[in-house]
Amino acid sequence: MMKIHWFSPLPPARTDIANYTARLAPHLAAHAEVVFCHDQAETPEDFPYPVRAIRDLSRTELNQADLNIYHIGNNADFHGAIWSTAQRHPGLVVLHDFAVHEFVCGMLNVSGNRDTPQQGQHYIRLMTALYGDAGYQAALAVNAGRLSPAIAAEQFPLCEAVADGALAILTHNPRLEPDLRQRLPLLPVHSLPLPYPAPATPAPAHRATNTSLRLVSFGFTGPNRRLLEFIEAWAASLVRAQIRLDVCGELWDAALVRHKLAEHGLTDQAHLHGFVSAQALDSLLDQAHLALNLRYPSMGEASGSQLRIWSRALASVVTDTGWYASLPDECVFKIRPEHEAEDLGRLLQRLVAQPEQVQQVGAAGARQLAVHAPEHYAHRLIGLCAAEHQEWHLRWLAGQMARRAGTLLADFIPGQALVPEAVGDLFS
């Protein structure tokens, strides 16, 4: 059996990547000897598999695994120590987000004018090295607080920085493979469908259609989840009085959301629940007719939230971009980002008039869930790692030799800044 160190947040960390790992754990343990490595203050409870705190892992232990697998998302609080370890001990990097600009800014403490001069200069050098003058100008704007990292991420994802030094890359969005291979020509890139189990309890076979149209939103809600924009479209809708909204999870600015609801006279039709248990969330999903799962800009991620929605045979509305654009049209309602308000308004009016459509789309989504079975994912992932990890290590060693040779040659050859990359290209 392969020995694997699996670096990821673990429950009860409030990130779906922790839930992803928990869902996979029994299936991974059936195929490999896996130690789950975390950066949480205390050892997670009710997790019956070998765990180690990253801070307690010695260099010897890290090198004893056949492969280290590092899970990187767009939040430095959850993934900072994982990425720092990956820089010292290369492994397979699972990119849960293609655009990790906010993660990099979090690691460098880049936050408007509050970053230190040294960290700000490091960020500027990184953006300039990867993206040239356009990256330099964007970095200046982010440093000055004129541009948010989330908006900068649309053009400058910084996945290249996170992938630096990795053995290989895994994505859950197959549409990203060509882009990643172009950006990371020296790295093997693979994709697998994001896993999600069949529900333990059956989803409702039918949803009441003689009541108000009930909508639900859940998860960590940042500005790119389009909640404020949805409220604006809801307020302008001819059927606004027939809609109810439940919002679960953490909001980036709860006061702003409450103000927007009050501004449009929708406070009594919306309920901000905050963080709720899994059981309470399932209950709300089962009572809802439609889930809001908008993302713009998208960070390129596959959505665990979308798979959870499908597990309850619930229809959802998504932005027609990134991974969501690849979903079958019969499984979700798609909103064009350039016509967001118009499309949302029409959809709300149509679903109030034809509520049976939500049942049809939810049922199609439930059938789509079979593609994402965790046991299939674990089997394919461990098989891939067993077949490829030695080749990955050899390629990495060749790349390190090329970098060292390029650095030495740069002292003697004109155009020295290009020499390390030119030598490295020989191994692509």
C-alpha positions in Angstrom: 0.0 0.0 0.0 1.1 3.5 -0.7 1.8 5.7 2.3 0.3 9.2 1.8 0.3 12.4 3.9 -3.0 14.2 3.2 -2.8 17.9 4.1 -6.3 19.4 4.5 -8.6 21.2 6.9 -10.6 18.7 8.9 -14.1 19.0 10.5 -15.2 21.1 12.3 -13.3 23.7 10.3 -15.9 25.9 8.5 -14.8 25.1 5.0 -16.3 22.6 2.6 -12.7 21.3 1.9 -12.8 19.9 5.4 -16.1 18.1 4.5 -14.6 16.9 1.2 -11.8 15.2 3.1 -14.2 13.7 5.7 -16.4 12.3 2.8 -13.3 10.7 1.2 -11.5 9.5 4.3 -13.0 5.9 4.5 -12.5 5.3 0.8 -8.9 6.6 0.8 -8.1 4.4 3.8 -9.4 1.4 1.9 -6.7 1.9 -0.8 -3.7 3.4 0.9 -2.1 4.1 4.3 -3.2 7.7 4.9 -2.2 10.1 7.6 -4.4 13.2 7.7 -2.4 16.3 8.5 -4.1 19.5 9.7 -3.3 23.0 11.0 -6.0 23.3 13.7 -5.5 24.2 17.3 -6.9 20.9 18.5 -7.1 17.4 17.1 -10.5 17.1 15.4 -13.0 14.9 17.2 -15.1 12.1 15.7 -12.5 11.5 13.0 -11.5 7.9 13.3 -8.4 8.0 11.1 -4.7 8.7 11.8 -4.2 12.5 12.2 -1.1 14.7 12.8 -0.8 18.4 13.4 1.4 19.9 10.8 3.5 21.7 13.5 4.4 18.3 15.0 5.6 16.7 11.7 9.4 16.3 11.5 11.4 16.5 8.3 12.0 12.8 8.5 8.3 12.0 8.8 7.5 14.2 5.8 10.1 12.4 3.7 8.9 8.9 4.7 5.6 9.2 2.8 5.5 7.9 -0.8 3.6 11.1 -1.6 2.4 14.3 0.1 -1.0 15.6 -1.2 -1.6 19.3 -0.4 -5.1 20.8 -0.7 -5.1 24.5 -1.5 -8.1 26.8 -1.5 -8.5 30.6 -1.6 -8.3 31.2 2.2 -4.9 31.7 3.9 -6.4 31.0 7.3 -7.2 27.4 6.3 -4.4 26.7 3.8 -1.4 28.9 4.8 0.5 26.2 6.8 -0.4 23.6 4.2 1.1 25.7 1.4 4.2 26.6 3.4 4.8 22.9 4.0 4.4 22.2 0.3 7.1 24.7 -0.5 9.6 22.7 1.6 8.4 19.2 0.8 7.0 18.9 -2.8 3.9 16.9 -3.5 0.7 16.7 -5.5 -1.1 20.0 -5.2 -4.9 19.8 -5.4 -6.1 23.2 -6.6 -9.6 23.7 -5.2 -9.6 27.2 -6.7 -8.0 28.3 -9.9 -7.8 31.9 -8.9 -6.0 32.1 -5.6 -5.1 35.8 -5.6 -6.8 36.4 -2.3 -4.9 33.4 -0.7 -1.6 34.9 -1.9 -2.6 38.3 -0.6 -3.5 36.7 2.7 -0.2 35.0 3.0 1.6 38.3 2.3 -0.8 40.3 4.5 -1.6 42.5 1.5 -4.6 44.5 2.5 -4.9 48.0 1.0 -2.4 50.3 2.7 -2.1 48.1 5.8 0.6 45.8 4.5 4.2 46.2 5.5 6.6 47.8 2.8 8.5 44.5 2.5 5.4 42.4 2.0 4.0 44.9 -0.5 7.3 44.9 -2.5 7.3 41.1 -2.5 3.8 41.0 -3.9 4.7 43.6 -6.6 7.7 41.6 -7.6 5.7 38.4 -7.8 2.9 40.0 -9.9 5.5 41.6 -12.2 7.5 38.4 -12.7 4.4 36.4 -13.6 2.3 39.0 -15.6 4.7 41.8 -16.7 3.7 45.4 -16.7 0.0 44.7 -16.4 0.7 42.7 -13.3 2.9 45.5 -11.9 0.1 48.1 -12.4 -2.5 45.8 -10.8 -0.3 45.1 -7.8 0.2 48.8 -7.2 -3.6 49.3 -7.4 -4.3 46.4 -4.9 -1.6 47.7 -2.6 -3.1 51.2 -2.6 -6.6 49.8 -2.0 -7.9 50.9 -5.4 -8.5 47.4 -6.6 -9.7 44.4 -4.6 -7.8 41.1 -4.8 -11.1 39.3 -5.9 -11.4 41.6 -9.0 -7.6 41.4 -9.7 -8.0 37.6 -9.6 -10.1 37.6 -12.8 -7.0 38.5 -14.9 -4.2 37.5 -12.5 -5.2 34.2 -10.8 -1.7 33.6 -9.2 -2.2 29.9 -9.5 1.4 29.9 -10.9 2.8 31.0 -7.6 0.9 28.4 -5.6 2.0 25.6 -8.0 5.6 26.6 -7.9 7.7 23.7 -6.7 4.9 21.1 -6.9 5.3 17.6 -8.3 1.9 17.7 -10.2 -1.4 19.5 -10.1 -5.0 18.1 -9.7 -8.1 20.1 -10.5 -11.8 19.3 -10.1 -12.6 21.4 -13.2 -11.7 19.6 -16.4 -12.3 22.9 -18.3 -9.2 24.3 -16.6 -6.8 21.6 -17.7 -5.7 23.4 -21.0 -5.2 26.7 -19.2 -3.2 25.1 -16.4 -1.0 23.2 -18.8 -0.3 26.4 -20.7 0.5 28.3 -17.5 2.5 25.4 -16.0 4.2 23.7 -18.9 6.7 21.8 -16.7 4.0 20.2 -14.5 1.7 17.2 -15.1 -1.9 18.3 -14.8 -4.8 15.9 -14.1 -8.5 16.3 -13.3 -11.1 14.3 -11.4 -14.8 15.1 -10.7 -15.3 16.6 -7.3 -16.7 13.8 -5.0 -19.9 13.8 -3.1 -21.8 10.8 -1.6 -25.4 9.8 -2.1 -27.6 11.2 0.6 -28.0 9.2 3.8 -31.6 10.1 4.0 -33.8 10.3 0.9 -34.4 13.7 -0.7 -38.1 14.8 -0.9 -39.8 13.3 -3.9 -42.1 16.4 -4.3 -42.0 20.0 -3.1 -45.1 22.0 -2.3 -46.0 24.3 -5.2 -49.0 26.1 -3.7 -46.9 28.3 -1.4 -44.5 31.1 -1.8 -41.3 30.4 -3.8 -38.8 29.6 -1.2 -35.1 30.3 -1.9 -32.0 29.3 0.1 -28.4 30.4 0.1 -25.7 28.8 2.2 -21.9 28.6 2.8 -19.4 31.3 3.3 -20.9 34.2 1.4 -18.4 36.7 0.0 -19.2 39.5 -2.5 -18.7 37.2 -5.5 -21.7 35.1 -4.4 -23.9 38.0 -5.8 -26.3 38.2 -2.8 -26.6 42.0 -3.0 -27.2 41.8 -6.7 -29.9 39.1 -6.2 -31.6 41.3 -3.6 -31.7 44.2 -6.2 -33.2 41.9 -8.8 -35.7 40.5 -6.2 -36.8 44.0 -5.2 -37.4 44.9 -8.9 -39.4 41.8 -9.6 -43.1 41.8 -10.3 -43.4 38.7 -8.1 -41.4 40.0 -5.2 -44.2 39.5 -2.7 -44.3 35.8 -3.5 -40.7 35.0 -2.6 -39.0 34.1 0.7 -35.3 33.7 1.3 -33.2 31.8 3.9 -29.5 32.7 4.1 -27.3 30.3 6.1 -23.6 30.5 6.9 -21.2 33.4 7.4 -21.6 36.7 5.6 -18.7 38.9 4.6 -20.8 41.9 5.8 -24.0 40.9 7.6 -24.9 44.6 8.4 -24.6 45.5 4.7 -27.0 42.7 3.7 -29.5 43.6 6.4 -29.3 47.3 5.2 -30.0 46.2 1.6 -33.0 44.1 2.6 -34.4 47.0 4.7 -33.8 49.5 1.9 -36.0 47.5 -0.4 -38.6 46.6 2.2 -37.7 42.9 2.2 -36.6 42.3 5.8 -39.7 40.4 6.7 -39.3 38.0 3.7 -35.7 37.1 4.5 -34.2 35.2 7.4 -30.4 35.4 8.1 -29.7 32.2 10.1 -26.0 32.4 10.5 -24.0 29.2 10.8 -26.4 26.1 11.2 -25.8 22.4 11.7 -25.8 20.0 8.8 -29.1 18.6 9.9 -30.7 22.1 10.1 -29.3 23.0 6.6 -30.7 19.8 5.1 -34.1 20.6 6.5 -34.0 24.1 4.9 -32.8 22.6 1.6 -35.7 20.1 1.7 -38.2 22.9 2.3 -36.8 25.2 -0.4 -37.7 25.3 -4.1 -34.5 26.9 -5.4 -30.9 27.4 -4.2 -28.9 30.4 -5.0 -25.4 29.3 -6.1 -24.2 32.3 -8.1 -20.5 33.0 -8.5 -19.0 36.0 -10.3 -16.2 36.4 -10.6 -15.7 32.7 -10.4 -12.5 31.5 -8.9 -12.6 28.5 -11.2 -13.7 26.1 -8.5 -15.9 23.1 -8.7 -18.7 23.6 -6.2 -19.2 21.3 -3.2 -22.2 23.4 -2.5 -23.7 22.5 -5.9 -23.3 18.8 -5.2 -24.9 19.2 -1.8 -27.9 20.9 -3.5 -28.2 18.0 -5.9 -28.1 15.5 -3.1 -31.4 17.0 -1.9 -32.9 16.9 -5.4 -33.1 20.7 -5.3 -32.9 23.0 -8.3 -30.3 25.8 -8.3 -29.5 29.0 -10.2 -25.8 29.4 -11.1 -23.7 31.9 -13.1 -23.0 30.7 -16.6 -19.2 30.8 -16.2 -16.3 28.6 -15.1 -17.1 25.1 -13.9 -20.8 26.0 -13.7 -20.9 26.6 -17.5 -20.0 23.0 -18.0 -23.0 21.6 -16.1 -25.8 20.1 -18.2 -28.4 22.7 -18.9 -31.2 20.4 -17.6 -29.5 20.2 -14.2 -29.4 24.0 -13.3 -30.8 27.3 -14.2 -28.0 29.4 -15.7 -27.7 33.2 -15.5 -25.5 35.1 -18.0 -23.1 37.3 -16.0 -23.5 40.2 -18.5 -27.3 40.1 -18.2 -27.6 39.1 -14.5 -30.4 41.4 -13.3 -32.5 40.7 -16.5 -32.0 36.9 -16.3 -32.8 36.7 -12.6 -35.9 38.8 -13.0 -37.2 36.6 -15.8 -36.4 33.4 -13.9 -38.2 34.4 -10.7 -41.3 35.4 -12.7 -41.2 32.1 -14.6 -40.8 29.9 -11.6 -43.6 31.6 -9.7 -45.8 31.0 -12.8 -44.5 27.4 -13.5 -43.3 26.0 -10.2 -43.2 22.4 -11.6 -39.9 23.4 -13.4 -38.0 23.4 -10.1 -39.0 19.8 -9.5 -37.8 18.7 -13.0 -34.4 20.5 -12.7 -33.9 19.2 -9.1 -34.5 15.6 -10.2 -32.1 15.9 -13.1 -29.4 17.3 -10.7 -30.0 14.3 -8.4 -29.3 11.9 -11.3 -26.1 13.9 -12.1 -24.7 13.2 -8.6 -23.8 9.6 -9.6 -20.8 11.0 -11.6 -19.3 12.2 -8.3 -19.3 9.0 -6.2 -16.5 9.3 -3.5 -15.5 5.6 -3.9 -14.8 6.1 -7.6 -12.8 9.2 -6.9 -10.6 7.6 -4.2 -10.0 4.6 -6.4 -8.9 6.7 -9.4 -6.9 9.1 -7.3 -4.8 6.4 -5.5 -4.4 4.6 -8.8 -3.1 7.8 -10.5 -0.7 8.4 -7.6 0.6 4.9 -7.5 1.2 4.9 -11.3 2.8 8.3 -11.6 4.4 9.4 -8.3 7.9 8.1 -9.2 7.8 9.8 -12.5 6.6 13.0 -10.8 9.5 13.0 -8.5 12.0 12.4 -11.3 10.6 15.3 -13.3 10.8 17.5 -10.2 14.5 16.5 -9.6 15.3 17.3 -13.3 13.6 20.7 -12.9 15.7 21.5 -9.8 18.9 20.5 -11.7 17.8 22.7 -14.6 17.1 25.7 -12.3 20.5 25.3 -10.6 22.3 25.0 -14.0 20.4 28.0 -15.3 21.5 30.1 -12.3 25.1 29.1 -12.9 25.0 29.8 -16.6 23.4 33.2 -16.0 26.7 34.5 -14.8 28.3 33.9 -18.2 25.6 34.2 -20.9 24.1 37.5 -22.1 20.3 37.6 -21.6 20.9 36.0 -18.3 17.3 36.6 -16.9 16.0 34.2 -19.5 18.6 31.4 -19.1 17.0 29.5 -16.2 13.6 29.3 -18.0 15.3 28.3 -21.3 17.2 25.4 -19.6 14.1 24.4 -17.7 12.1 24.2 -21.0 14.3 21.3 -22.1 12.6 19.1 -19.6 9.0 20.0 -20.6 
